[in-house]
Amino acid sequence: MDSFISIPTPKTPTKHCTRDQRLQCQTLYFEAGWTQDDIALQLNLTLGQVKYALSHRLTPQKQSRGRKPFLNTPQRKRLIEWVTSSKQTRRVEWVDIPPLLGWDCGIKAIRTAFKKEGYVRRSARQKPPLSEEHMKARLGWAEEHKNWTEEQWFSVLWSDETWVKPGRHTRPRVTRKIGNLELYHPDCIEPRYQRKIGWMFWGSISGKYGRHRGVFWEKDWETINEGSYAGILIPIIQEIL
C-alpha cells in the first residue's frame, strides 16, 4: 500500500514576494529545473507567490494614469494636412473622416485630435466672389482715399442692405483654425450670390446727416427689373442729401 506524505508549506505575511525572491524563483524554475513545490519550500513562500513570480516581470511596470490619446502626433498631423488640403475636405463631416482615411476610430477620437491641434467646426462665412479685377479695384480705391479728411468723408453716404430669403437658412460648416486666422480663408467661405426673390431692408448713414430711415420692399425679378429699384432709391437719396 502506497503511502502519501504532505509537506506543509509555510505562509508568509507578505502578499507579493520581493524582486530578489522573484529572481530566485525564475532562476530555480527555468535554469535549475526545480518544481514549484520545491521552490516554495526552499524559499519559504506560498505556492501562489511562486506562480505569480514565474508569470510576471521581475520589475512591475507602473501603469500610466489618465486617458490615453486616441490618435498620436503623426496621425493628427496627417489629419490636419488632409482636412486643409481643399475646400471639399474642410466641409466633410467629422463622423465621415475615419472611413475616408482608413482609420479604426470614432468621432470622439477625431474631435479630440482637432481640439489638440486647435481646430474647430464652424459655419462658413458668406462673401461675394471676388475676381482679380475686383481686388485690384478695391485696393486702388483704398489707396486713393486713405488720406481723405474728415470733411471729405462727411460728404459720403454709406448704404447697405440685408436680405430675408425663402427656403432653408442653414449654412455649410467647415473645419478651420480656431480664432480669426482662417475666418476668411478662401476654402472656409461660402460664395454669396444675388437671389431672384426675397425681402430686402435698405438703410443709409453719413457723418453729416447721421442715420436715415430704412426702406423695406419685396424683390421679385419676374415682375420688377433693376431700373425699378433705382427709381425707388433715387428719391430717397435725394431726400437725404
GIURKA-V849244 format. One record per residue. RES is the residue in one letter. D_LAST is the distance of its C-alpha to the last C-alpha in Angstrom with 2 decimals. Layout:
BEGIN
((RES/D_LAST) (RES/D_LAST))
END
This chain:
BEGIN
((M/128.40) (D/125.35) (S/124.10) (F/120.41) (I/119.50) (S/115.95) (I/114.90) (P/112.44) (T/109.24) (P/108.31) (K/104.94) (T/102.60) (P/100.09) (T/97.23) (K/94.97) (H/94.35) (C/96.60) (T/95.61) (R/94.54) (D/98.06) (Q/99.61) (R/97.28) (L/98.28) (Q/101.95) (C/101.50) (Q/99.88) (T/102.47) (L/105.42) (Y/104.03) (F/102.65) (E/104.95) (A/108.19) (G/108.10) (W/108.71) (T/108.05) (Q/105.48) (D/108.28) (D/110.07) (I/106.89) (A/106.18) (L/109.76) (Q/109.86) (L/106.51) (N/106.84) (L/103.70) (T/103.01) (L/102.83) (G/99.17) (Q/98.40) (V/100.19) (K/98.26) (Y/94.97) (A/95.93) (L/96.81) (S/93.60) (H/91.05) (R/90.05) (L/91.82) (T/88.63) (P/86.36) (Q/82.77) (K/80.14) (Q/77.69) (S/74.06) (R/71.93) (G/68.51) (R/67.00) (K/67.56) (P/64.57) (F/64.14) (L/62.96) (N/64.12) (T/62.05) (P/62.72) (Q/61.78) (R/58.51) (K/57.67) (R/58.44) (L/56.29) (I/53.23) (E/53.92) (W/54.16) (V/51.09) (T/48.81) (S/50.22) (S/47.74) (K/44.82) (Q/47.31) (T/49.60) (R/46.80) (R/46.24) (V/49.95) (E/50.85) (W/52.99) (V/55.77) (D/56.13) (I/56.49) (P/60.23) (P/61.53) (L/59.43) (L/60.83) (G/64.31) (W/64.40) (D/66.38) (C/63.99) (G/61.64) (I/58.02) (K/58.84) (A/60.12) (I/56.99) (R/54.72) (T/56.80) (A/56.75) (F/52.96) (K/52.67) (K/55.08) (E/53.09) (G/49.73) (Y/48.28) (V/46.59) (R/45.50) (R/41.76) (S/39.21) (A/37.71) (R/34.07) (Q/31.90) (K/30.01) (P/29.04) (P/31.78) (L/31.01) (S/32.93) (E/33.94) (E/31.28) (H/28.54) (M/30.00) (K/30.23) (A/26.65) (R/25.41) (L/27.80) (G/26.74) (W/23.02) (A/24.13) (E/26.42) (E/23.82) (H/21.32) (K/23.94) (N/23.92) (W/20.23) (T/19.57) (E/17.59) (E/15.12) (Q/14.62) (W/14.14) (F/11.50) (S/9.23) (V/9.95) (L/8.59) (W/11.97) (S/13.08) (D/16.63) (E/18.91) (T/22.41) (W/25.12) (V/28.09) (K/30.72) (P/34.07) (G/37.36) (R/38.65) (H/36.40) (T/38.94) (R/38.26) (P/41.01) (R/42.59) (V/43.52) (T/45.88) (R/44.30) (K/44.88) (I/43.96) (G/40.87) (N/37.93) (L/40.13) (E/40.13) (L/37.11) (Y/35.34) (H/38.55) (P/38.44) (D/41.32) (C/39.73) (I/36.41) (E/35.90) (P/33.80) (R/30.87) (Y/30.24) (Q/27.95) (R/29.69) (K/30.10) (I/29.73) (G/28.18) (W/25.66) (M/22.28) (F/19.90) (W/16.39) (G/14.09) (S/11.31) (I/11.10) (S/9.91) (G/11.97) (K/9.68) (Y/8.27) (G/11.25) (R/12.05) (H/10.44) (R/12.98) (G/15.00) (V/16.08) (F/19.75) (W/21.73) (E/25.00) (K/25.35) (D/28.37) (W/28.66) (E/31.71) (T/29.84) (I/26.17) (N/25.30) (E/22.40) (G/20.95) (S/20.67) (Y/18.46) (A/16.15) (G/16.14) (I/15.22) (L/12.38) (I/10.63) (P/9.94) (I/8.77) (I/6.22) (Q/5.18) (E/5.59) (I/3.77) (L/0.00))
END
